[in-house]
Amino acid sequence: MAVIRLAFVLVMGLVASPSVAQQASDTSRARVLVLGTGGTIAGQASARAGNAYDSGKVSAADLIAAVPGMDKLAQISAEQISAIGSQDMNDKVWFDLVKRIHAAIEKKEADGIVITHGTDTMEETAFFLQNVLETDIPVVMVGSMRPATAIGADGPANLYEAVRVAAAPESRGRGVLVVLNDTIHGARWAQKTNTTSVQTFRSPDAGPVGYVDTGSIRFLQPAVTAKGPKLKLPETAPLPRVDIVYSHANMDAAPIEDAVKRGVKGIVLAGVGDGNSSKSAIDALAAAAKQGVVVVRSSRVGSGFVNRNVEVNDDELGFAVSLDLNPQKARVLLELLIANGITEPKAVQQAFVATK
């Protein structure tokens, strides 16, 4: 009987050991703060016909609770910043996100941040945060193309992988990341490229920075340790107004002249080809620049760089070019530059070159 008792104690000790080890590992798990803003990932089926849904109806906490195994990835906390579709994303929500992330950094509350967000303007929010946050901790944007209540919803897997990336030490020092569909993109290059496909996010000019697969997170490049200067935010929203003017065949000066009359501080041209437009439009942009409106030429094409002084004499007309930034990201950067008092064309151009 003594032998049996001893064997029982040994077996129980072996069984108990992993539990103790698990408890010890629990205290060493990364702390990930999930900030919800709404979007399709938080969408619910609507009473409207077909595949209709309403964005932002499911809280960040409920999203986390619905994904099996999340508690094993990290110590997760969740807060709701907004509950909107990302078509309604605005400066106030951006400022609220920055304020909360700064607080988490200063108080050392989190080792990583995940932001749930609609896909429509996710690239703009990611690029905005990239330009104002100065931290090594991972900040990961995540969303979905199908609502939480849909058959085959992609949100749970995307959220699981975003938390994995945010909790991983190798994600530090990489700036703001976008994680969807097993792929990791950098904030500067990520673009939504398809209206409905789960593979909508791509980085046409740079490619993804990494992948999430079954066993590991695979980054394709080393972390960038050097940081460029970060842009400061005003005390309160909004940012200075910058309009995007879309170029097209038979374009006249009216959209540009109207923007100037409304008091815009900057204009981004979503130009044809290499950021070009009709003579009427270019003349109107030149006139706007002479009145102090900051003008940046971008392209509606979707990939490629916009080059200075090729088809348009930027030096003479006082324009900057967006390089690889699409119109929506060029607008974000120009808003921030104007807010920081950077309006002289050469200084604006240098900022577009230096921004990572």
C-alpha positions as CSV (number, residue, x, y, z in Angstrom):
1,M,0.0,0.0,0.0
2,A,2.9,2.3,0.8
3,V,4.3,1.7,-2.7
4,I,0.9,2.5,-4.2
5,R,0.6,5.7,-2.2
6,L,4.1,6.7,-3.3
7,A,3.3,6.0,-7.0
8,F,0.1,8.1,-6.7
9,V,2.0,11.0,-5.2
10,L,4.6,10.8,-8.0
11,V,2.0,10.7,-10.7
12,M,0.0,13.5,-9.2
13,G,3.2,15.5,-8.9
14,L,3.9,14.9,-12.6
15,V,0.4,15.9,-13.5
16,A,0.6,19.0,-11.3
17,S,3.9,20.2,-12.6
18,P,2.6,21.4,-16.0
19,S,-0.2,23.3,-14.3
20,V,2.3,25.1,-12.1
21,A,4.4,25.8,-15.2
22,Q,1.4,27.1,-17.0
23,Q,0.6,29.4,-14.1
24,A,4.1,30.7,-14.2
25,S,3.9,31.3,-17.9
26,D,0.6,33.1,-17.5
27,T,2.5,35.9,-15.6
28,S,5.0,36.2,-18.5
29,R,2.4,36.4,-21.3
30,A,2.5,39.7,-23.2
31,R,-0.3,42.2,-22.3
32,V,-2.3,43.2,-25.3
33,L,-4.8,46.1,-25.2
34,V,-7.5,45.8,-27.9
35,L,-9.2,49.1,-28.9
36,G,-12.4,48.8,-30.8
37,T,-13.6,51.3,-33.3
38,G,-16.3,49.4,-35.1
39,G,-16.3,48.3,-38.7
40,T,-17.3,45.1,-40.5
41,I,-15.4,43.0,-38.1
42,A,-17.9,44.2,-35.5
43,G,-20.9,44.0,-37.9
44,Q,-24.2,42.2,-37.4
45,A,-26.6,40.9,-39.9
46,S,-29.3,43.5,-40.8
47,A,-33.0,43.1,-41.5
48,R,-32.3,44.4,-44.9
49,A,-32.4,41.8,-47.7
50,G,-29.5,39.7,-48.9
51,N,-26.1,40.0,-47.3
52,A,-26.8,43.3,-45.6
53,Y,-25.2,44.1,-42.3
54,D,-24.7,47.0,-39.9
55,S,-21.2,47.9,-38.9
56,G,-19.9,48.4,-35.4
57,K,-22.6,46.5,-33.4
58,V,-20.4,44.0,-31.6
59,S,-18.1,45.3,-28.8
60,A,-14.3,44.6,-28.8
61,A,-14.8,42.6,-25.6
62,D,-17.4,40.3,-27.2
63,L,-15.3,39.9,-30.3
64,I,-12.4,38.6,-28.2
65,A,-14.7,36.3,-26.1
66,A,-16.0,34.7,-29.3
67,V,-12.5,33.5,-30.5
68,P,-11.3,30.2,-28.9
69,G,-7.8,30.2,-27.5
70,M,-7.3,34.0,-27.3
71,D,-6.6,33.7,-23.6
72,K,-3.6,31.5,-24.3
73,L,-2.0,34.1,-26.6
74,A,-1.8,37.0,-24.2
75,Q,-3.3,38.8,-21.2
76,I,-6.0,40.7,-23.1
77,S,-7.9,43.8,-22.1
78,A,-10.5,45.5,-24.3
79,E,-11.9,49.0,-24.6
80,Q,-14.3,50.7,-27.0
81,I,-13.1,53.9,-28.6
82,S,-16.0,54.2,-31.1
83,A,-18.6,52.0,-32.8
84,I,-18.8,53.2,-36.4
85,G,-18.3,52.0,-39.9
86,S,-14.9,53.2,-41.1
87,Q,-16.5,55.3,-43.8
88,D,-17.4,57.6,-40.9
89,M,-13.8,57.6,-39.4
90,N,-12.9,61.1,-38.4
91,D,-10.3,63.3,-36.7
92,K,-11.9,63.0,-33.3
93,V,-11.6,59.2,-33.2
94,W,-8.0,59.5,-34.5
95,F,-7.2,61.9,-31.6
96,D,-9.0,59.6,-29.1
97,L,-6.9,56.6,-30.3
98,V,-3.7,58.5,-30.0
99,K,-4.6,59.8,-26.5
100,R,-5.4,56.2,-25.3
101,I,-2.3,54.7,-26.8
102,H,-0.1,57.4,-25.3
103,A,-1.7,56.7,-21.9
104,A,-1.1,53.0,-22.3
105,I,2.6,53.6,-23.2
106,E,3.2,56.1,-20.4
107,K,1.6,53.9,-17.7
108,K,3.3,50.7,-19.2
109,E,-0.1,49.0,-19.4
110,A,0.5,47.1,-22.6
111,D,3.2,45.3,-24.5
112,G,1.2,45.5,-27.7
113,I,-1.9,47.3,-29.1
114,V,-4.5,45.9,-31.5
115,I,-7.1,48.2,-33.1
116,T,-10.2,46.7,-34.6
117,H,-11.3,48.9,-37.5
118,G,-13.3,48.8,-40.7
119,T,-11.3,48.1,-43.9
120,D,-12.6,51.1,-45.9
121,T,-10.3,53.6,-44.3
122,M,-8.0,51.3,-42.3
123,E,-5.0,52.3,-44.4
124,E,-5.6,56.0,-43.6
125,T,-5.8,55.4,-39.8
126,A,-2.7,53.2,-39.9
127,F,-0.7,55.8,-41.8
128,F,-1.9,58.6,-39.5
129,L,-0.8,56.6,-36.4
130,Q,2.5,55.8,-38.1
131,N,3.2,59.5,-38.4
132,V,2.3,60.5,-34.8
133,L,3.1,57.6,-32.5
134,E,6.7,57.3,-31.3
135,T,7.0,53.9,-29.7
136,D,8.6,50.5,-30.2
137,I,5.6,48.5,-29.0
138,P,3.6,46.9,-31.8
139,V,0.5,48.7,-32.9
140,V,-1.6,46.4,-35.1
141,M,-4.7,47.3,-37.2
142,V,-7.1,44.5,-37.9
143,G,-10.5,44.1,-39.6
144,S,-12.5,41.8,-41.8
145,M,-14.4,41.7,-45.0
146,R,-17.3,39.7,-43.6
147,P,-19.4,40.7,-40.6
148,A,-19.2,38.8,-37.3
149,T,-22.5,37.0,-37.9
150,A,-21.7,35.9,-41.5
151,I,-21.1,32.2,-42.4
152,G,-17.4,32.0,-43.0
153,A,-16.6,35.2,-41.1
154,D,-12.9,36.1,-41.5
155,G,-12.9,38.4,-38.4
156,P,-12.1,35.7,-35.7
157,A,-9.0,34.4,-37.5
158,N,-7.8,37.9,-38.4
159,L,-8.3,39.0,-34.7
160,Y,-6.5,35.9,-33.4
161,E,-3.5,36.6,-35.7
162,A,-3.4,40.3,-34.9
163,V,-3.1,39.5,-31.2
164,R,-0.4,37.0,-32.0
165,V,1.5,39.6,-33.9
166,A,1.0,42.3,-31.2
167,A,2.2,39.9,-28.5
168,A,5.3,38.8,-30.4
169,P,8.7,40.3,-29.4
170,E,9.8,40.2,-33.0
171,S,7.1,42.7,-33.9
172,R,8.7,45.5,-31.8
173,G,10.2,48.4,-33.7
174,R,8.3,47.8,-36.9
175,G,5.8,50.7,-36.6
176,V,2.1,50.4,-37.3
177,L,1.2,47.1,-38.9
178,V,-2.0,45.9,-40.8
179,V,-2.8,42.2,-40.3
180,L,-5.5,40.4,-42.4
181,N,-5.8,37.1,-44.3
182,D,-2.5,35.7,-42.8
183,T,-0.5,38.6,-44.1
184,I,1.3,41.5,-42.4
185,H,1.6,44.8,-44.2
186,G,3.4,48.1,-43.3
187,A,1.3,51.2,-42.8
188,R,2.9,53.2,-45.6
189,W,2.3,50.6,-48.3
190,A,-1.0,48.8,-47.3
191,Q,-3.9,49.4,-49.6
192,K,-7.4,48.1,-49.9
193,T,-7.6,46.8,-53.5
194,N,-10.8,44.9,-53.8
195,T,-14.4,45.7,-52.8
196,T,-15.3,42.3,-51.3
197,S,-12.4,39.8,-51.4
198,V,-10.8,38.7,-48.2
199,Q,-7.5,39.2,-49.9
200,T,-8.3,42.9,-50.4
201,F,-5.2,44.3,-48.6
202,R,-2.0,44.4,-50.6
203,S,1.1,46.5,-50.8
204,P,1.6,47.0,-54.5
205,D,4.9,49.0,-54.4
206,A,6.6,47.1,-51.6
207,G,5.0,43.7,-50.9
208,P,4.0,42.5,-47.5
209,V,6.4,42.7,-44.6
210,G,5.5,39.3,-43.2
211,Y,3.1,36.4,-42.9
212,V,1.3,34.6,-40.1
213,D,1.2,30.9,-40.5
214,T,0.2,27.9,-38.3
215,G,3.4,27.7,-36.3
216,S,5.1,31.1,-36.5
217,I,5.2,34.7,-37.5
218,R,7.6,35.3,-40.4
219,F,8.9,38.8,-41.0
220,L,10.6,39.3,-44.4
221,Q,12.9,42.1,-43.2
222,P,14.6,43.1,-40.0
223,A,13.0,45.6,-37.7
224,V,13.7,49.2,-38.5
225,T,15.4,50.8,-35.5
226,A,15.9,54.3,-36.8
227,K,12.9,56.6,-36.5
228,G,12.1,59.7,-38.5
229,P,10.7,62.8,-36.7
230,K,7.2,62.3,-35.6
231,L,4.6,65.0,-36.3
232,K,2.7,66.6,-33.4
233,L,-1.0,66.9,-33.1
234,P,-3.0,70.0,-32.2
235,E,-4.5,70.1,-28.8
236,T,-7.9,69.3,-30.2
237,A,-9.4,68.0,-33.5
238,P,-9.9,68.7,-36.3
239,L,-6.8,68.8,-38.5
240,P,-6.5,71.5,-41.2
241,R,-8.7,70.8,-44.1
242,V,-7.2,69.1,-47.1
243,D,-9.3,68.1,-50.1
244,I,-8.6,65.4,-52.7
245,V,-9.5,66.5,-56.3
246,Y,-10.0,63.6,-58.7
247,S,-8.8,64.0,-62.2
248,H,-10.7,62.8,-65.2
249,A,-11.2,63.3,-68.9
250,N,-12.7,66.7,-69.9
251,M,-11.8,68.1,-66.4
252,D,-12.1,71.9,-65.8
253,A,-11.0,74.1,-63.0
254,A,-14.3,74.1,-61.1
255,P,-13.5,71.5,-58.3
256,I,-10.2,73.3,-57.5
257,E,-11.7,76.8,-57.5
258,D,-14.6,75.6,-55.3
259,A,-12.1,74.0,-52.8
260,V,-10.2,77.3,-52.6
261,K,-13.4,79.3,-52.1
262,R,-14.2,76.9,-49.2
263,G,-11.0,77.8,-47.5
264,V,-9.0,74.6,-47.9
265,K,-5.4,74.7,-46.6
266,G,-4.2,72.0,-49.0
267,I,-5.2,70.1,-52.1
268,V,-4.1,66.6,-53.2
269,L,-4.5,65.9,-56.9
270,A,-5.6,62.3,-57.6
271,G,-4.1,62.7,-61.1
272,V,-4.2,60.6,-64.2
273,G,-1.0,58.5,-64.9
274,D,2.0,60.1,-63.3
275,G,-0.1,62.6,-61.3
276,N,-1.1,64.8,-64.2
277,S,-4.3,66.5,-65.2
278,S,-5.9,68.8,-67.8
279,K,-4.3,72.2,-68.5
280,S,-7.3,73.9,-66.9
281,A,-6.9,71.9,-63.7
282,I,-3.1,72.4,-63.5
283,D,-3.5,76.1,-64.1
284,A,-6.0,76.3,-61.3
285,L,-3.7,74.4,-58.9
286,A,-0.9,76.7,-59.8
287,A,-3.1,79.7,-58.9
288,A,-4.1,78.0,-55.7
289,A,-0.5,77.5,-54.8
290,K,0.2,81.2,-55.3
291,Q,-2.6,81.9,-52.8
292,G,-0.9,79.8,-50.2
293,V,-2.8,76.5,-50.7
294,V,-0.3,73.6,-50.4
295,V,-0.6,71.4,-53.5
296,V,0.6,67.8,-53.8
297,R,0.3,65.7,-56.9
298,S,-0.6,62.1,-56.4
299,S,-2.1,59.5,-58.8
300,R,-5.4,57.7,-59.2
301,V,-3.6,54.6,-60.8
302,G,-3.1,52.6,-57.6
303,S,0.6,51.8,-57.8
304,G,3.9,53.3,-58.8
305,F,5.7,56.5,-57.9
306,V,4.7,60.1,-58.9
307,N,7.8,61.8,-60.3
308,R,8.8,65.4,-60.0
309,N,9.3,67.7,-63.0
310,V,8.6,65.1,-65.7
311,E,5.2,66.0,-67.3
312,V,4.6,68.9,-64.9
313,N,7.1,71.6,-63.9
314,D,6.7,71.2,-60.2
315,D,9.6,73.6,-59.3
316,E,8.1,76.4,-61.3
317,L,4.5,75.8,-60.2
318,G,5.2,75.3,-56.5
319,F,3.9,71.7,-56.2
320,A,5.1,68.7,-54.2
321,V,4.6,65.1,-55.3
322,S,3.4,62.2,-53.2
323,L,6.0,59.7,-54.5
324,D,4.5,56.2,-53.6
325,L,1.7,57.5,-51.4
326,N,-1.8,57.2,-52.8
327,P,-4.1,60.3,-52.6
328,Q,-5.8,59.3,-49.4
329,K,-2.5,58.8,-47.6
330,A,-1.0,61.9,-49.1
331,R,-4.0,63.8,-47.7
332,V,-3.3,62.4,-44.2
333,L,0.4,63.4,-44.3
334,L,-0.4,66.9,-45.8
335,E,-2.9,67.5,-43.0
336,L,-0.3,66.7,-40.4
337,L,2.4,68.8,-42.1
338,I,0.2,71.9,-42.3
339,A,-0.8,71.3,-38.6
340,N,2.9,71.4,-37.8
341,G,3.5,74.6,-39.8
342,I,5.2,72.9,-42.7
343,T,3.8,74.5,-45.8
344,E,6.8,75.6,-48.0
345,P,6.8,73.3,-51.1
346,K,10.5,72.2,-50.6
347,A,9.9,71.4,-47.0
348,V,6.7,69.5,-47.8
349,Q,8.5,67.5,-50.5
350,Q,11.3,66.6,-48.1
351,A,8.7,65.4,-45.6
352,F,7.2,63.1,-48.2
353,V,10.7,61.7,-48.9
354,A,11.6,61.2,-45.3
355,T,8.3,59.7,-44.0
356,K,8.6,55.9,-43.5
